[in-house]
Amino acid sequence: MRFVKGFIFIATLFVWSDIQAQTGTNPQNSLLPEINPQDIEIRSEFRARFPGLRRQPILGFNPKPRVFRINPNRMPFMETRDEAVASIAITQLDRPAPPSKSTLKTPDRTIGLLRAGVGSFVTPEAELYAFHSFNERTAAKANINYQSTDGHLDDHLSSFRFFDGSIGLRNQVSEDLSVSGDIGFLSDFNRVFDLAPIFQAGIGETAKKEYLGFGAEVNVTQTKNALEGWELNVGVNTVNIDLLAGATRSGEVNEQNFNVDFGKYWAGRKLYETFKVEGSVRGGNYQYSGISSRQWIDARGGLEYRKMLNFSAHISAKGGIAYVSDGLSSQLYINPELKLRYNLRDAVIITGSLWGRPEMNSVYEHHQINRLLNTQTDLQHSYNSGVSGEIAFQPLEGNRIFGGMTYQITKDYAFYSRDVETQGGTDFFTFYNVDYGKANIFEFYGGITQQLVAEKFWFDAKVYARRLKLSAGGDIPFEERFGLNASLSYKLADDLTISGWSEYTGKREAPSSDEDLKAFVLVNGSAEYQITNRFGVYLKVLNILGQKYELWEGYEERPFQVYGGLTVTF
């Protein structure tokens, strides 16, 4: 028993001494060397293995980290003043240049353009446009157009003058409300043509038509934003037309017209839809020699709805009613109109429309179309209904290829033909008059618009073929079945631009002639050179091929002509 107790005591002493050495409670008695913690180099290594990710690195883990050691005996680099100065280039020792002065300059604004010149057959021409801003809210504008000639025909007089102008004033009443007003005038004349000798003897020199007119209009526009606003337009005009054709065939027609138009548009409750309500009243009074005055009126109103679907389809539907009275008949019409535009692909656009609406031309509008009319012009409204479709390919901005068709039926379609008088059993044709009849027009067309080089080369062309039939039989007189129009502009330099335009008009039926009017080709060109910022010169040539042609049977148009003149910008 004593032996066992002695053995336990000795073992306890050995264990206690070992615990003291490990805990370090008495470092002086420890046999381990003293270690500085700064001398300890810590190395770590982490390896992660994921099945199926053999080649994909694991973000955030680096199995072989780099160990950076800093030399404890390093000396920092201290550059002396002499060394710093010695490294500076000699050119940098001078005073630095001050910053360049930058001042804002208001660019010169074009407030006027004058183009004036003269052409063959003593044909002066001038165009003037001017703009002046009184302040930030009020501005005025004016324009004048003038052209005249002594005539180009040898067998009878063919002089003319076109002279018109207008001045306008615009005031921005508030941020969203503007008021503008315009007044204008016209003073024209043109020769007609000689009739058969049996009639011309009583007329004397070639008959002459004179036009004198004045007009004024006021426009009020409120635009709250791009989708909400309204517009009101009120206008009046008066025109007097005199036919000077001797004592037997002279005549006069005068008319006074007015118009009131109002439209209001706003956004719908749903996205990408808008509404527009509009109404208009047009009317007039006209009188020519031998009849009492006649009145006409065209009043209509309707609602338009527009919607965009899926950013590819645009729909516009309009419905309304119209009342038209022309002194000969009165009628109430329904005016439907539907338009569809669909982007089939990024570069392919399909459009289609159908419509039905009445139409009414004034006396002066008829005489603008055909300046060989007599003054006994009776007005009659027409009703036009039809459908159209078009497909266009637009691969790039400014480049477009298109083609389509149009079919329309027009009741009381206005066309022009020469009056017939019988003397001694023989029919003689005199001046033109307005006739009306039911017409069917079917047209195919195609064209191209190209901007081959942006802001340098442009090209446009359109070709069309039409079937023009009157219900009474035959084609519509003096309207072509086939035609082509083309134009191009090329900017050779910043100051030099050349342009060309051409027109092909096919055969046209002429009831007053034994055969159709011949087809013709007109080729025209111009060049403009800007000498300075203010002055330039231009050259214009018309009917380069010298074609002899007639737009209306009995009057030969102008042959080859050359114009030249100056342009002034101020």
ZIVENGI-V404247 format. One record per residue. N is the residue number from 1. RES is the residue in one letter. OMEGA is omega in whole degrees, 0 to 359 (* if undefined). Layout:
N:RES:OMEGA  N:RES:OMEGA
//
This chain:
1:M:176  2:R:179  3:F:180  4:V:180  5:K:178  6:G:179  7:F:180  8:I:180  9:F:180  10:I:179  11:A:179  12:T:178  13:L:179  14:F:181  15:V:180  16:W:178  17:S:178  18:D:178  19:I:178  20:Q:180  21:A:182  22:Q:181  23:T:177  24:G:179  25:T:178  26:N:186  27:P:180  28:Q:180  29:N:182  30:S:178  31:L:181  32:L:179  33:P:179  34:E:186  35:I:174  36:N:182  37:P:180  38:Q:179  39:D:182  40:I:177  41:E:184  42:I:176  43:R:178  44:S:179  45:E:179  46:F:178  47:R:178  48:A:180  49:R:178  50:F:180  51:P:178  52:G:179  53:L:184  54:R:184  55:R:183  56:Q:179  57:P:181  58:I:183  59:L:177  60:G:181  61:F:176  62:N:184  63:P:180  64:K:182  65:P:178  66:R:180  67:V:181  68:F:178  69:R:178  70:I:179  71:N:181  72:P:181  73:N:183  74:R:178  75:M:180  76:P:180  77:F:180  78:M:181  79:E:178  80:T:181  81:R:180  82:D:179  83:E:180  84:A:180  85:V:181  86:A:182  87:S:181  88:I:177  89:A:184  90:I:182  91:T:181  92:Q:182  93:L:179  94:D:177  95:R:181  96:P:181  97:A:179  98:P:179  99:P:181  100:S:182  101:K:181  102:S:180  103:T:177  104:L:181  105:K:178  106:T:182  107:P:178  108:D:181  109:R:178  110:T:179  111:I:180  112:G:178  113:L:177  114:L:176  115:R:184  116:A:180  117:G:180  118:V:181  119:G:179  120:S:188  121:F:179  122:V:184  123:T:175  124:P:178  125:E:180  126:A:174  127:E:181  128:L:174  129:Y:181  130:A:180  131:F:179  132:H:179  133:S:179  134:F:177  135:N:183  136:E:185  137:R:188  138:T:179  139:A:180  140:A:178  141:K:178  142:A:175  143:N:180  144:I:176  145:N:183  146:Y:173  147:Q:179  148:S:179  149:T:175  150:D:180  151:G:184  152:H:182  153:L:182  154:D:187  155:D:174  156:H:184  157:L:181  158:S:180  159:S:176  160:F:174  161:R:173  162:F:184  163:F:179  164:D:181  165:G:179  166:S:172  167:I:183  168:G:179  169:L:181  170:R:180  171:N:176  172:Q:185  173:V:177  174:S:184  175:E:183  176:D:183  177:L:179  178:S:179  179:V:179  180:S:178  181:G:181  182:D:170  183:I:183  184:G:181  185:F:171  186:L:178  187:S:185  188:D:166  189:F:175  190:N:174  191:R:180  192:V:175  193:F:179  194:D:177  195:L:177  196:A:183  197:P:182  198:I:177  199:F:185  200:Q:179  201:A:179  202:G:180  203:I:184  204:G:179  205:E:183  206:T:182  207:A:185  208:K:176  209:K:179  210:E:182  211:Y:177  212:L:183  213:G:177  214:F:180  215:G:178  216:A:177  217:E:178  218:V:181  219:N:177  220:V:184  221:T:172  222:Q:182  223:T:178  224:K:175  225:N:184  226:A:186  227:L:183  228:E:179  229:G:177  230:W:182  231:E:178  232:L:180  233:N:179  234:V:182  235:G:176  236:V:176  237:N:177  238:T:182  239:V:176  240:N:183  241:I:179  242:D:172  243:L:180  244:L:184  245:A:178  246:G:183  247:A:188  248:T:188  249:R:177  250:S:180  251:G:182  252:E:173  253:V:177  254:N:180  255:E:175  256:Q:184  257:N:175  258:F:176  259:N:174  260:V:181  261:D:178  262:F:177  263:G:178  264:K:181  265:Y:181  266:W:180  267:A:178  268:G:180  269:R:180  270:K:182  271:L:175  272:Y:173  273:E:180  274:T:177  275:F:176  276:K:174  277:V:184  278:E:177  279:G:182  280:S:175  281:V:175  282:R:180  283:G:181  284:G:177  285:N:180  286:Y:182  287:Q:173  288:Y:186  289:S:175  290:G:179  291:I:172  292:S:184  293:S:177  294:R:181  295:Q:174  296:W:180  297:I:179  298:D:181  299:A:181  300:R:177  301:G:182  302:G:180  303:L:180  304:E:179  305:Y:179  306:R:183  307:K:174  308:M:182  309:L:174  310:N:178  311:F:181  312:S:182  313:A:177  314:H:182  315:I:175  316:S:180  317:A:182  318:K:177  319:G:181  320:G:178  321:I:180  322:A:174  323:Y:183  324:V:175  325:S:184  326:D:182  327:G:177  328:L:179  329:S:178  330:S:184  331:Q:173  332:L:185  333:Y:169  334:I:185  335:N:174  336:P:176  337:E:181  338:L:178  339:K:179  340:L:176  341:R:185  342:Y:176  343:N:182  344:L:174  345:R:182  346:D:186  347:A:182  348:V:183  349:I:178  350:I:178  351:T:178  352:G:180  353:S:171  354:L:187  355:W:171  356:G:186  357:R:174  358:P:179  359:E:183  360:M:177  361:N:177  362:S:179  363:V:183  364:Y:178  365:E:175  366:H:181  367:H:172  368:Q:179  369:I:181  370:N:182  371:R:177  372:L:180  373:L:169  374:N:185  375:T:180  376:Q:186  377:T:176  378:D:181  379:L:178  380:Q:182  381:H:179  382:S:175  383:Y:186  384:N:176  385:S:183  386:G:178  387:V:178  388:S:177  389:G:182  390:E:173  391:I:184  392:A:177  393:F:184  394:Q:183  395:P:183  396:L:177  397:E:181  398:G:179  399:N:186  400:R:174  401:I:187  402:F:176  403:G:182  404:G:180  405:M:178  406:T:175  407:Y:181  408:Q:176  409:I:184  410:T:175  411:K:183  412:D:176  413:Y:182  414:A:174  415:F:190  416:Y:178  417:S:182  418:R:177  419:D:180  420:V:174  421:E:182  422:T:177  423:Q:178  424:G:179  425:G:180  426:T:179  427:D:177  428:F:179  429:F:180  430:T:183  431:F:183  432:Y:177  433:N:179  434:V:175  435:D:182  436:Y:178  437:G:178  438:K:185  439:A:173  440:N:183  441:I:178  442:F:188  443:E:168  444:F:180  445:Y:176  446:G:182  447:G:182  448:I:174  449:T:186  450:Q:168  451:Q:189  452:L:175  453:V:186  454:A:177  455:E:179  456:K:183  457:F:179  458:W:179  459:F:178  460:D:177  461:A:177  462:K:178  463:V:182  464:Y:175  465:A:187  466:R:171  467:R:187  468:L:184  469:K:171  470:L:180  471:S:178  472:A:180  473:G:179  474:G:177  475:D:174  476:I:185  477:P:172  478:F:174  479:E:188  480:E:176  481:R:183  482:F:181  483:G:180  484:L:176  485:N:180  486:A:178  487:S:177  488:L:176  489:S:181  490:Y:180  491:K:182  492:L:179  493:A:181  494:D:184  495:D:185  496:L:179  497:T:175  498:I:182  499:S:176  500:G:177  501:W:184  502:S:183  503:E:173  504:Y:178  505:T:183  506:G:181  507:K:180  508:R:180  509:E:180  510:A:182  511:P:182  512:S:180  513:S:180  514:D:181  515:E:179  516:D:173  517:L:185  518:K:174  519:A:180  520:F:178  521:V:176  522:L:177  523:V:183  524:N:180  525:G:178  526:S:176  527:A:181  528:E:181  529:Y:180  530:Q:183  531:I:176  532:T:178  533:N:184  534:R:187  535:F:176  536:G:178  537:V:177  538:Y:177  539:L:182  540:K:178  541:V:182  542:L:179  543:N:184  544:I:182  545:L:179  546:G:181  547:Q:170  548:K:186  549:Y:179  550:E:170  551:L:176  552:W:185  553:E:180  554:G:182  555:Y:179  556:E:183  557:E:187  558:R:177  559:P:180  560:F:179  561:Q:177  562:V:177  563:Y:174  564:G:181  565:G:184  566:L:171  567:T:181  568:V:177  569:T:182  570:F:*
//
